[in-house]
Amino acid sequence: MSIFTPTNQIRLTNVAVVRMKRAWKRFEIACYKNKVVDLDEVLQTHSVFGNVSKGQVAKKEDLITAFGTDDQTEIFTYF
């Protein structure tokens, strides 16, 4: 009997999920804890999510409605 481990799943170990509500929508980003030196060191992935644990990336229309842009680097400054 062999144990199957999916290789296409990203494990969110030692990660803090930062949540924000804006324009009646919830957004999330996945960050490493205790990192404040550089944005690239803090972010685990350069994506804004609707739900991090399910891997659901936020819809472009929702980002534009809530933040006025779909530029994710600019949106990270709101968090």
PyMOL commands that set and color helices and strands:
alter all, ss='L'
color gray80, all
select helices_A, chain A and resi 39-42+60-67+72-76
alter helices_A, ss='H'
color red, helices_A
select strands_A, chain A and resi 15-22+25-32+49-51+56-57
alter strands_A, ss='S'
color yellow, strands_A
deselect
rebuild
show_as cartoon
